[in-house]
């Protein structure tokens, strides 16, 4: 009689497990070379259009890289974790000017001005959401870009509390007809002189802190979605407008660029304007704000100071609105 055969389970050999671990660690190292390269390029200050598009996403890439690095540390994959730490540090240094751009000290006792700015998306028909968002912000000044036909038809009701207004003409576009508007609780005077190629609306508003120049802008999309010099030439046109103004200036809207990329650097360097902090992000509205990209921004002149910055209620757009409070800067 033949004895039955008993199969015995054998643990995988240590050398086999070690080889698998090394291969996995090498794979993570190769994956992390992408974020590390992105961070180093962003720190280099290079402004070439091929990489500037990538620089718009340094903030969400930073958060994802930091999360992956934490997992690698727990898994004790030391070489990959070191690569992840290097990438996280490089990206953090690149993102820091966007999240922590520096601030001016508010002048003691100076009144606050609250500003609501939003890209409403030209095809957005959710007028109720737009109206609720503006009302919830309870702002003194409202700046709207890509205002489509649906909300424009109910403008008097939607902006009843902001009776002083100036708007651009309706522009027909393949992506939907739109216009930009500034509405204020206080009287204003329109700023009419705008160079060709710059889609902007402007007003000098008589606020409690004195005359305040407010510009609402919508820069074109970056290359390769639009011509390579589009954003640069529009920013130069914005410079020409701001240089003709006297007194404090606020520029708000959709810049299609984060403040730490080449357009943000051009605005700070050439126009002398400073951005509000860019965390959390504003676009796209379908992802959690912490992973968003802050292309909807507010810039101030040096004689102003930001007191706060937050996101407003959803409007039905693919962008989130921004609510900022500002006042005069101290001496």
Rosetta blueprint (number, residue, H / E / L):
1 X L
2 X L
3 X L
4 X L
5 X L
6 X L
7 X L
8 X L
9 X L
10 X L
11 X L
12 X L
13 X L
14 X H
15 X H
16 X H
17 X H
18 X H
19 X H
20 X H
21 X H
22 X H
23 X H
24 X H
25 X H
26 X H
27 X H
28 X H
29 X H
30 X H
31 X H
32 X H
33 X H
34 X H
35 X H
36 X H
37 X H
38 X H
39 X H
40 X H
41 X H
42 X H
43 X H
44 X H
45 X L
46 X L
47 X L
48 X L
49 X H
50 X H
51 X H
52 X H
53 X H
54 X H
55 X H
56 X L
57 X L
58 X H
59 X H
60 X H
61 X H
62 X H
63 X H
64 X H
65 X H
66 X H
67 X H
68 X H
69 X H
70 X H
71 X H
72 X H
73 X H
74 X H
75 X L
76 X L
77 X L
78 X H
79 X H
80 X H
81 X H
82 X H
83 X H
84 X H
85 X H
86 X H
87 X H
88 X H
89 X H
90 X H
91 X H
92 X H
93 X H
94 X H
95 X H
96 X H
97 X H
98 X H
99 X H
100 X L
101 X L
102 X L
103 X L
104 X L
105 X L
106 X E
107 X L
108 X L
109 X L
110 X L
111 X L
112 X L
113 X E
114 X E
115 X E
116 X E
117 X E
118 X E
119 X E
120 X L
121 X L
122 X L
123 X L
124 X L
125 X L
126 X L
127 X H
128 X H
129 X H
130 X H
131 X H
132 X H
133 X H
134 X H
135 X H
136 X H
137 X H
138 X L
139 X L
140 X L
141 X E
142 X E
143 X E
144 X E
145 X E
146 X E
147 X E
148 X L
149 X H
150 X H
151 X H
152 X H
153 X L
154 X L
155 X H
156 X H
157 X H
158 X H
159 X L
160 X L
161 X L
162 X L
163 X L
164 X E
165 X E
166 X E
167 X E
168 X L
169 X L
170 X L
171 X E
172 X L
173 X L
174 X L
175 X L
176 X L
177 X L
178 X E
179 X E
180 X E
181 X E
182 X E
183 X E
184 X E
185 X L
186 X L
187 X L
188 X E
189 X E
190 X E
191 X L
192 X L
193 X L
194 X L
195 X L
196 X L
197 X L
198 X L
199 X L
200 X E
201 X E
202 X E
203 X E
204 X E
205 X E
206 X E
207 X E
208 X L
209 X L
210 X E
211 X E
212 X E
213 X E
214 X E
215 X E
216 X E
217 X E
218 X E
219 X L
220 X L
221 X L
222 X L
223 X L
224 X L
225 X L
226 X L
227 X L
228 X L
229 X L
230 X H
231 X H
232 X H
233 X H
234 X H
235 X H
236 X H
237 X H
238 X H
239 X H
240 X H
241 X H
242 X H
243 X H
244 X L
245 X L
246 X L
247 X L
248 X L
249 X E
250 X E
251 X E
252 X E
253 X E
254 X E
255 X L
256 X L
257 X L
258 X L
259 X L
260 X L
261 X L
262 X H
263 X H
264 X H
265 X H
266 X H
267 X H
268 X H
269 X H
270 X H
271 X H
272 X L
273 X L
274 X E
275 X E
276 X L
277 X L
278 X L
279 X L
280 X L
281 X L
282 X L
283 X E
284 X L
285 X L
286 X L
287 X L
288 X L
289 X H
290 X H
291 X H
292 X L
293 X E
294 X L
295 X L
296 X E
297 X E
298 X E
299 X E
300 X E
301 X L
302 X L
303 X L
304 X E
305 X E
306 X E
307 X E
308 X E
309 X E
310 X E
311 X E
312 X L
313 X L
314 X L
315 X L
316 X L
317 X L
318 X L
319 X E
320 X L
321 X L
322 X E
323 X E
324 X E
325 X E
326 X E
327 X E
328 X E
329 X E
330 X L
331 X L
